[in-house]
Amino acid sequence: MSDDDSRYQEFLRCHPATPVHLLGVRMGVRLTDYLGGLVVFICLSALTLVLAVCIGTIIVALAGPSVRPSVTGLMGLALMGSLLWALHGSLRLQGRNLMSVIAPGQRLHGAMFLRSALVYMLCMTVVSAPQALMGNLHIGLPSLSQWLWLPALVVGFAGQTAAEEAVCRGYLAQAFQILCRNAALAAVPVALIFAALHLNFPLEKRMGLIGFSLFASYLTWQFGRLEATIGVHIAHNMFISVLAKKAPGFPSLRETAAKATLPSLDLSGVLAFLVTLLLTALLYWLLGVRTGFIEQGWRPRSRTDRQMSQHRRKSIIDRISIQRRNHE
């Protein structure tokens, strides 16, 4: 075990349940270490993408003409998901692992991910219902034969959203937290980078992505981990790609990947999208965050649980750490 590995394991032993965005600050990681790791991540990403493109080209060539558009779209999602391997490799060189940018020192919380995705999907459906009633939006399920594509689509979106969140709300958020020393300030450059990385979106649509990124950063701060944020992200993408359409039918995954061909939104369209996002976020907070359902499920919350907000949990962990050091 290297010195960096030992340092990380010792930190987790003394500081359990550290919020993901505060890991770099509390470990005392230098900003230059994050910059060096980012360079390594970019290099590994290039190698990973070249390998994935070669494999994807073979798979697409072997696919029949009727399914080739959907296979092409799935390969695009797989390319994004493959960036998780590049990020893990970069983190290993720094003595950490992939969970250090998801939930440091903890196991993956699958139940939180599922509850978050279901609540957000419900909220988007409720908020979009007026548009559906006016005929501006069609909300419906795919046909029986088209259900066969959904498992692959879910896996593809899961990899894509996990990669984007681990890089943006995980790695970059930790670096900007060191620079800004404030979670709210650190969320701003992360949101700008998140929007800029969506190269196939026109400028006005990226304004909506900035709003979505700020909401995702709030969830990361609220829960101290990324599973709920990943659940929201995959539910958002699944709703737009599968359930919500301008007309009945199931769009090919190539259409999902080629958003640049969609018409640009005018200012009123951007404002409408931001209002929809705000209402969805508010409803999600009321149903999932305030009730404690996202974090704890159906278990009733005691008064103590309700008082365990992020900053109070931090103070308790710090007191335990001080007591341990004094005891040692």
N, C-alpha and C positions, 0 to 999 in steps of 0.2 A: 504494500500500500504506500503510495507516494505521500509526501508531506502535505500536499493540497488535499488529498483524500482524507488524511488523518485530521486535518484542520476542519474540514467540512463535517465529518462525523462527530468530532468533539463539539462543534458548534450546535449541531442538532441535539446532542445529549444535554447540553446546558440550556438550550433555548428551543424547547419543543413547540410545535404549532406556530412557528414564525410566519406571519403573513407574507405571501409570495412577493409582493412588491417591495417589502422592506428587507429582504434577505441580504442584498448587497450592502446596504447601509449598516445593518447590525453585524455582519461578518467583517466589516471593514475592508471590503473589496475595493480596489482602486478603479477609477473610471478608465484608466489606460488598459486595465485587464479586460474590461468589457469591450473596448475598442479593438484590442487584439483578437479577442474571441469572435468579434463580428467579422473581421477579415477572414479568419479561419472558416467561419460559417459560410461566407460568400464563396470561398474557394471550394469547400465541400459540396455546397449546393450546386455549383456549376458541374462538378463531376457527377453528382447524383442525377441531375437533370439530363445530362448527356446519356447516361446509362438508361434512364427511364424512357427517354425518347426513342432510343434504339429498340428497346423491348416493346414499347408501344407501337412503333411502326410495324413491327412484325405481327403483332396481334391484330392491328387494324387491317393489314393486308390479308390476313387469314379470314377475317370476318366477311360474311356475305354482304352484298350491296344493301339489302333491306335493313340490316342492323348496324351497318357501318357508321351512320351518323351518331347513334347512341353510344356505340363503343368509343368513338372519337371523343365525345363529351366526357365519358367516364375516365378515359386516359388523362384528360386535362385535370380532372379532380385528383387522380392518382399522382400526377406530377407534383401537385401542391402538397399532398400528404407525405410524399417522399422526403420533403424538407425536414420532417421530424428526425430522420436519421442523421442528416447533416447537423442539425442543432444538437442532437445528443452527442455526436462526435466532437463538436466544438466544446461542449460542456465537460466531457470526459477529460479533455486536455487541460481544463481548468480545475480538475479535481472534484467536479460535481456531476450530477446526472440529470436526466430529462425531468424528473420529478421536482428538481430544484426550481424550475420555472413554472410548475403547475401547482404543487402542494408540498413544500419542503418538508422532508422527513416523515411524510404521511403516505398512506395508501390511496390509490385512486378511488374516489367516491362516486361510484356508478349510479347510486340511487339519487344523489343530488343532481347529477347530470340529467337523468331521466325526468325527475320532477320539474326541473327548470325548463326543459324542452317542452313538456306537456303544458305547463302553465302558460308559457309564452305563445305556444301554438293556439291555445284557447283564447288568449287575449287578442291576438292578431285576428282571429276569426270573428270575435265579437266586434272589434273596432272596424273591421272591413265589411261587416254586414250591411250598413246603410248603403255603401257603394254597390254592393251586390243587389240590393233591393231596387236601386235606381237603374240597374242594367249596365252600369259602368264597369263592373267587374264580375267575372264568373268564378264562383267557388264550387268545386266539385271534385269527386274522386275519379281516378282513372278506371278504365274498363278492367275486366278480369284478366285479359291477356297482358295488359300493361302493368298489372301488379307484379309481374315477373321481374320487371326492371327495378322495382323499388328497393329490394335488399341491397343490390349493387349500388344504387344511388345513395342509400343511407350510409353505407360503408365509405363511399367516395366523399360525401359531404362531411362525414365524421373526421376523416383524415385531413381534409382541406381546412376545416374550421379549427381543429386542434392545432394544426401547424401555424395558422395565422395568429391564434390566440397565444400560443407558447412563445412565438417570436415577438409579437407586439405587446400584449398585456403581461407577458412574462419577462423575457430577456430585456427588451428595450425599456420596459417600465422600471425594472430594477436599475438600469443604467441612468435613466433620467431622474429617478428618485435620489440617487447620489448627487446628481448635478443640481437639482432644484430643491431638495430637502422638503418637498411638500407634494402630497399625492395629487392634489387638484392641479397644481402647476405642471407636474410631470405628465398628467394625462393629455395636456394640450399638444405637445410635440408628438406624442405617440399617436394621437388622432390624426394629425396632419400627415405623418408617415403612412399610417394605415390607409388613408384616402389616396395618397399619392401612389401607393403600390398597386392600386386597381387601375392599371393603365388603360383597360378597355372601357372605362366609364368616362363619359363626357364630364366637363368641369362642374356643371351645375348638379349632376348626380352625386358627385363626391362630397357636396355639402351635406347631403343626407348621411353619407358614410361617416363624416366627422361627428354628427350627432349620435349615430349608432355607437361609434367608438367611445365617446364620452360616457354613454350609458353603460357600456361594457366595462369601462375602467371603474365606474362606481360600484358595479357588482363585484369586481375583483377586490376592491377596498372593503366592501361590506362583508364578504365571506372570507377574505384572506386566502383564497385559492381560486382556481380557474374552472372547476367543473361546471358550476352554474353558468358562467359566462359562455363556455363552449356549448352548453345546452341551448342557451338563447340564440347563439349564432347559427347552429345547425337548424333550429326550428325556424328561424327567420329565412334562411336559404331554402329550406324545404317548402315552406309556405309559398314563397314567391315562385319557385320553380315548378311545383307540382299542383298545389291546390288553387292558387290564385292566377287566373289567366284573363286576357282580354276577351276570349271567346271559348266556347266549350272545346274539349279535346286535350290531348296530352302532348305537349311540345317535345320535340326531340331534344336530347341532351346537348346536341351541337348548338341548338338555339339558346339553350341555357348558358353555354360557355361563350357564345358570341354576342354579348350584350352591347358591343359597340355598334351593331347594326340597328339597334333600337333607336327610335327618334329621341332627340334631346327634349328635356323638360323645360318649359318656360318658367318664369319666376313664380307664377301661381301654382304650377305643378310642384315646384320645390317646396313652397310653403305648405301645400297640402300634405306632402310626404312628411315634412317635419312635424306637422300637427298630428298626423297619424302615428308617427313614432313616439311623440310625447304622450299621447293618450294610451298607447300600448304599454309604454314604460310605467306610467302611473298605475294602470290597472294591474300590471305584473307586480308592482311594489305592494299594492293593497292585498292582492290574493296570495302572493308567494313569499314576499320578504317580511311584511309587517306581521303576518300570521305565524311566521316561522316554519311554514310548510316546506319551503325549498330546503332548508337546512335540517329539519327534524322530522319531516313527514307528518303523519296525522297525530303524533303524540301531543297532548296538551302542553302548552308552555307554562311553566311556573313563573312566579314573579322574578325569581333569581335568573331564569333563562332570559326573560325579557330585558333584564338589566345588563346582560352580558354583551354589550355593544363592543365594537372593535377596539376602541381606546381603553375600555376597562379590562378587556381580556388581555391586552398588551401589558397593562400595569400589573395584573396578577402574575403573568408569566415572568415579568422582570423581578418581582418580589421573590418568587420561587427560586429563580436563578441566583439571586443574591444570598438567599438562605443556604443554598447548596454550596456556594463558594465559601461562605463563612464556616459551614460544617466541615468542608474539606481542609 
